[in-house]
Amino acid sequence: MKSHALAVIVVLLSAITCGATFLLALYRQLALVEVAACLVTGVELYLLSSSIGDWIEKKPQVNAKRMLIAVTLALAVALTFLMILFWSPVTKLSFKQKVISGIARTCEITARPSLVEPGE
């Protein structure tokens, strides 16, 4: 019984890791990681429900392959997020720099003279 509880906890932590990675990727606007984390979170929830089902049915052994898949998927998504976050030239700007550049672009657009002169 303790081994089933441990398996459920491991898969649950893997699912939480994928969900947190999805939320962080959503905040950082990393679309590729968002999609991957969303899909992997769905797979993790399936693996979690299977682990809980094994525990309820009182199966004699824990499915180690399921735990390995869950942990591997969670690590892959988290490492992909970290690699894109730290080594991508797009994400090198801080949030403050992105806001300042966005304001500068907005001011540049609004400061342009209009093409149509008033009174025409």
C-alpha positions as a printed NumPy array, in Angstrom:
array([[  0.   ,   0.   ,   0.   ],
       [  2.805,   2.419,   0.807],
       [  4.368,   1.848,  -2.582],
       [  1.09 ,   2.782,  -4.31 ],
       [  0.871,   5.95 ,  -2.227],
       [  4.445,   6.789,  -3.204],
       [  3.631,   6.203,  -6.885],
       [  0.581,   8.466,  -6.693],
       [  2.623,  11.188,  -4.969],
       [  5.414,  10.976,  -7.575],
       [  2.982,  11.196, -10.494],
       [  1.041,  13.984,  -8.756],
       [  4.236,  16.009,  -8.279],
       [  5.105,  15.436, -11.934],
       [  1.685,  16.716, -12.977],
       [  2.059,  19.763, -10.727],
       [  5.47 ,  20.44 , -12.267],
       [  3.991,  20.354, -15.775],
       [  1.087,  22.572, -14.752],
       [  3.426,  25.106, -13.156],
       [  5.627,  25.049, -16.258],
       [  2.535,  25.748, -18.362],
       [  1.618,  28.736, -16.211],
       [  5.163,  30.122, -16.287],
       [  5.367,  29.671, -20.062],
       [  2.011,  31.394, -20.376],
       [  3.305,  34.32 , -18.3  ],
       [  6.536,  34.534, -20.319],
       [  4.638,  34.107, -23.619],
       [  6.607,  31.08 , -24.823],
       [  4.045,  29.505, -27.131],
       [  5.911,  26.301, -27.972],
       [  6.466,  25.46 , -24.323],
       [  2.849,  26.368, -23.514],
       [  1.53 ,  23.832, -26.001],
       [  3.984,  21.125, -24.96 ],
       [  3.304,  21.661, -21.254],
       [ -0.45 ,  21.636, -21.823],
       [ -0.325,  18.327, -23.716],
       [  2.067,  16.737, -21.246],
       [ -0.108,  17.866, -18.333],
       [ -2.998,  15.963, -19.931],
       [ -0.836,  12.848, -20.21 ],
       [  0.303,  13.31 , -16.606],
       [ -3.296,  13.474, -15.407],
       [ -4.05 ,  10.267, -17.292],
       [ -1.059,   8.599, -15.629],
       [ -2.221,   9.942, -12.26 ],
       [ -5.695,   8.497, -12.691],
       [ -4.169,   5.147, -13.686],
       [ -1.983,   5.167, -10.585],
       [ -4.968,   5.96 ,  -8.368],
       [ -6.931,   3.193, -10.108],
       [ -4.166,   0.682,  -9.37 ],
       [ -4.194,   1.766,  -5.737],
       [ -7.991,   1.406,  -5.474],
       [ -7.925,  -2.005,  -7.158],
       [ -5.128,  -3.059,  -4.778],
       [ -2.821,  -4.347,  -7.497],
       [  0.123,  -6.247,  -6.051],
       [  2.859,  -4.204,  -7.759],
       [  3.367,  -0.589,  -8.698],
       [  3.792,   0.12 , -12.397],
       [  7.353,   1.458, -12.397],
       [  7.226,   2.177, -16.112],
       [  4.345,   4.602, -15.54 ],
       [  6.29 ,   6.46 , -12.857],
       [  9.355,   6.638, -15.085],
       [  7.315,   8.048, -17.982],
       [  5.698,  10.646, -15.711],
       [  8.989,  11.86 , -14.26 ],
       [ 10.719,  11.871, -17.664],
       [  7.949,  13.915, -19.281],
       [  7.933,  16.427, -16.42 ],
       [ 11.706,  16.826, -16.573],
       [ 11.654,  17.204, -20.36 ],
       [  9.049,  19.975, -20.255],
       [ 10.739,  21.804, -17.382],
       [ 14.172,  21.606, -19.009],
       [ 12.772,  22.788, -22.351],
       [ 11.225,  25.779, -20.601],
       [ 14.491,  26.6  , -18.831],
       [ 16.576,  26.21 , -22.001],
       [ 14.312,  28.51 , -23.994],
       [ 14.088,  30.965, -21.114],
       [ 17.831,  31.324, -20.547],
       [ 19.337,  30.773, -24.005],
       [ 16.822,  32.358, -26.357],
       [ 17.785,  35.841, -27.606],
       [ 14.123,  36.881, -27.543],
       [ 13.843,  36.369, -23.811],
       [ 17.083,  38.216, -22.979],
       [ 15.178,  41.445, -22.401],
       [ 13.785,  41.948, -18.946],
       [ 10.123,  42.672, -18.424],
       [ 10.958,  46.314, -17.737],
       [ 12.903,  46.599, -21.006],
       [ 10.013,  45.046, -22.934],
       [  7.554,  47.506, -21.406],
       [  9.815,  50.477, -22.165],
       [ 10.329,  49.377, -25.776],
       [  6.578,  48.875, -26.16 ],
       [  5.894,  52.371, -24.818],
       [  8.536,  53.822, -27.127],
       [  6.935,  52.127, -30.138],
       [  3.523,  53.412, -29.113],
       [  4.815,  56.97 , -28.716],
       [  6.567,  56.718, -32.073],
       [  3.34 ,  55.661, -33.783],
       [  1.26 ,  58.402, -32.171],
       [  3.885,  61.115, -32.826],
       [  3.871,  60.587, -36.608],
       [  2.104,  63.32 , -38.497],
       [ -1.088,  62.282, -40.147],
       [ -1.156,  61.822, -43.892],
       [ -4.242,  63.971, -44.325],
       [ -3.91 ,  67.643, -43.509],
       [ -6.765,  69.192, -41.529],
       [ -9.209,  71.079, -43.715],
       [ -8.783,  68.918, -46.793]])
